[in-house]
Amino acid sequence: MSKINPVFLITPTTQKYEWGKIGNSSRVAQLLKSAASDFVLDESTPYAELWMGTHVKSPSGVTDSNNTLREVLAEHPELLGDVSSVFDTTNGNLPFLLKVLSIGKALSIQTHPDKKTAEKLHAEQPKIYTDPNHKPELALALTRFRGLCGFMPIPDIKMYLSVVPEFNSLIPGHVVHRFEGASEDDEKSALKELFSCLMTADIENVKEQLSNLVERYQGGGVTRVEQGIKDLVLTLNSQFPGDVGVFCCFVLNYVELKPREAIFLGAGEPHAYVAGDIIECMANSDNVIRAGLTPKLKDIPNLVNGLTYKTAKVDQHMIKPELFQFTYTTIYNPPILDFTVLGVDIPQNDRSTHEALSGPSISIVTWGSGSVSWDEGYPVQLLAGSVVFIGANTKVSFTSKDQGMTLYRAFVAVSL
């Protein structure tokens, strides 16, 4: 087995989904352009995602080699440390997948399965659900971000039912009556029935009611309650005319994040990212169950049956960064074991030393330049867009240059 340094650059893969920001407006494209001298920008191409990890669909490469990161880690399991006691690291699997997303057009109304459901879906439809893993995820804003996130509180949904006749008319009267009168013990089942009726409403009726809603909004007939959601409704309808997913604005929380703010979505929580650039970290999975705002396959039965139907204000999804023990570092620590994310902001010509973590990590520089060094070997030079793998049990120092340097480091949470 050949010897390998514990710190090395990796090359992310790029996904050019149609919802991505176009050309140089995309943070994904900007990072690619900065880090890769041979990158040729196409101003007509949507640059949607950077993937950094070992997912079988699109594993990262090891820079200046012909190997994937997955292949290298399979040959050098010592770089993964002891995480195999908790996660499946066979064949070089990392437990997490790190991404950058640049969202120019709304992503689908979607959820992600828990592990038991993922295993079932993968066994039944492996071409659609490509792995047997769950996919809890963290979205951390790089620019202003907008999205839909989890079911809003029951009283808020009742309010929209009372003031938005176009929404109310899509739900059978007896279902609305049951929902409005449901006891606390019965609220989840009543919400499931209401949401199922909405997502399976007659297509022609959906188109008619959405047309009525848009006409009313454009004509100025907006109630005070609807004022905060009007622009989102019009935006989503312009992107997906006549789609039932637009009506999810009346059942899901609308969230706006400023840079460095983050939300977490566990299994079975409905959401849709609408616009912005984010760091996204998730369990090592690409399983998505969709039901609206998409030209892709809609799997409404599995989505409806897989949701938790927990209701809460959007604050319950926020992950607040806290100061961490490393200098210039904050931690985003969601309530799962699969991953944790560090945000590191180093002033110009300064240093942040990170003590050894017992598990593997991946870092991406999003601003500035500098280097990363460890006890043995030459420092690895870093630019905006550089992505570096750091093996388990390796102490490193990040050093900035004149601009300073900002990076995000994802690692396995059990290594704390």
C-alpha positions, -999 to +999 in steps of 0.1 A: +000+000+000+015+033-011+021+061+015-001+092+013-001+126+030-030+131+054-038+165+038-044+169+000-065+188-025-095+172-041-115+182-071-152+187-067-177+176-093-201+200-109-238+195-115-255+217-141-291+213-132-315+237-149-324+255-117-288+267-112-277+303-115-265+311-150-228+318-158-208+341-136-238+350-115-234+316-099-212+313-068-204+277-080-190+291-112-171+318-094-154+293-072-146+270-101-131+299-120-110+310-091-096+276-082-091+260-116-069+277-142-083+255-170-119+262-162-138+278-192-169+297-181-200+294-203-223+323-197-253+303-209-248+273-186-266+269-152-239+261-126-260+245-098-239+224-074-204+215-064-202+180-048-174+173-023-173+137-011-175+101-021-211+095-032-212+068-058-232+091-082-204+117-085-173+111-063-147+139-060-113+134-076-080+137-060-062+166-076-032+158-099-041+121-099-064+097-118-080+085-086-113+094-070-114+103-033-135+071-028-107+050-042-080+066-021-100+062+011-107+026+003-070+020+000-061+041+031-088+035+057-065+051+083-076+084+069-111+077+081-101+070+117-126+052+139-159+064+124-164+029+110-177+019+144-207+041+138-210+045+100-205+023+070-171+034+056-166+003+034-154+010-002-141+045+010-175+059+020-176+092+039-206+096+061-213+131+048-215+149+015-206+186+013-219+209-014-222+245-027-255+253-043-263+283-065-301+285-068-315+307-096-349+289-098-369+271-071-361+235-063-389+211-059-413+207-030-395+177-015-385+157+015-358+131+023-365+096+037-353+082+070-330+052+069-357+026+070-377+043+043-346+049+022-337+012+023-372+002+012-373+028-016-338+018-028-347-019-029-379-011-049-368+017-072-329+017-073-328+039-104-348+066-087-336+062-051-299+055-057-287+047-022-302+032+010-292+061+032-311+089+049-304+125+041-307+150+069-292+183+057-279+217+068-283+248+046-259+276+054-263+309+036-234+324+016-257+351+001-292+361+009-313+329+008-350+323+005-369+290+009-398+270+023-390+251+054-413+227+074-450+229+082-460+262+097-480+262+130-515+249+127-531+283+136-512+299+106-525+273+082-561+279+095-556+316+090-546+311+053-576+287+048-599+316+060-584+344+040-573+326+007-604+313-009-584+299-039-565+277-014-595+267+006-615+257-025-589+230-034-597+211-002-630+192+003-652+210+028-654+181+053-616+179+053-613+216+061-640+212+088-621+183+104-588+202+103-602+233+118-618+214+147-591+188+153-580+183+189-543+185+197-540+147+196-556+146+162-538+175+145-511+154+127-536+131+111-559+160+101-529+179+086-519+148+067-554+145+052-554+182+043-520+181+027-527+149+008-559+165-006-540+196-017-512+176-034-537+153-052-562+180-061-576+180-097-550+195-120-575+217-139-589+230-107-554+238-094-547+257-126-580+276-124-576+286-087-540+296-092-549+318-121-576+334-099-551+339-071-525+355-094-551+377-110-562+389-075-527+396-064-517+414-095-549+435-092-541+446-057-566+424-039-541+413-012-551+410+024-527+421+051-521+385+061-511+376+025-488+406+020-456+388+032-462+358+009-475+375-023-442+380-041-432+344-034-465+331-048-460+353-080-424+342-084-431+305-080-460+307-105-439+325-130-414+296-128-439+268-126-472+281-140-502+262-127-482+239-104-499+228-072-466+233-054-472+271-054-500+265-029-475+251-005-467+287+004-499+285+026-488+254+046-449+257+048-429+283+066-413+310+044-377+316+055-352+343+046-316+338+057-288+364+058-252+352+051-239+328+078-274+319+090-284+283+087-314+259+089-315+222+095-340+197+079-344+162+093-360+133+076-396+137+067-396+175+068-410+192+036-390+220+021-381+239-011-351+261-017-361+292-037-331+314-043-296+321-031-261+306-027-255+281+002-231+257+017-251+225+021-240+195+041-259+162+044-256+126+051-240+107+022-272+104+001-289+117-030-324+105-021-351+131-029-389+125-028-406+152-049-441+164-052-443+198-069-423+227-086-404+203-107-404+187-142-389+156-126-408+125-113-433+134-086-438+107-060-467+121-041-478+089-023-443+084-008-439+120+001-473+122+018-467+090+037-431+099+046-436+133+063-435+137+101-463+164+101-445+182+129-455+219+129-434+248+143-423+283+135-392+285+113-371+293+143-372+257+153-352+248+122-325+274+127-290+262+137-273+291+155-235+292+152-216+291+185-180+300+192-158+269+189-125+261+207-104+268+176-094+305+169-117+325+145-140+295+143-178+290+149-196+257+149-229+247+133-239+215+152-272+199+140-288+172+162-274+142+142-241+123+142-235+123+104-218+157+102-210+190+118-198+222+100-172+247+111-171+283+098-136+298+099-130+336+093-093+344+095-082+380+094-054+390+069-020+374+075-032+354+105-037+318+115-063+294+129-049+262+143-072+232+145-064+204+169-067+169+155-101+155+150-106+117+152-126+116+120-121+128+084-130+163+071-134+183+040-128+221+038-137+246+010-124+281+008-151+306-001-132+338+002-095+350+001-064+328-001-038+312+021-025+278+030-030+248+052-001+230+069+005+201+092+034+186+111+050+169+082+051+180+046+049+213+027+019+236+031-009+232+006-017+266-011-054+276-011-075+299-032-112+307-032-127+274-045-099+252-032-111+220-016-089+201+008-093+167+025-079+163+060-074+128+073-084+117+108-061+125+137-043+153+119-036+187+135-036+215+109-031+253+107-049+275+082-029+307+074-044+336+055-028+361+031-035+398+026-072+395+020-079+372+049-096+338+043-130+323+049-136+285+048-161+260+058-150+226+072-174+196+074-165+166+096-180+136+113-197+148+145-186+117+165-151+129+162-157+158+187 
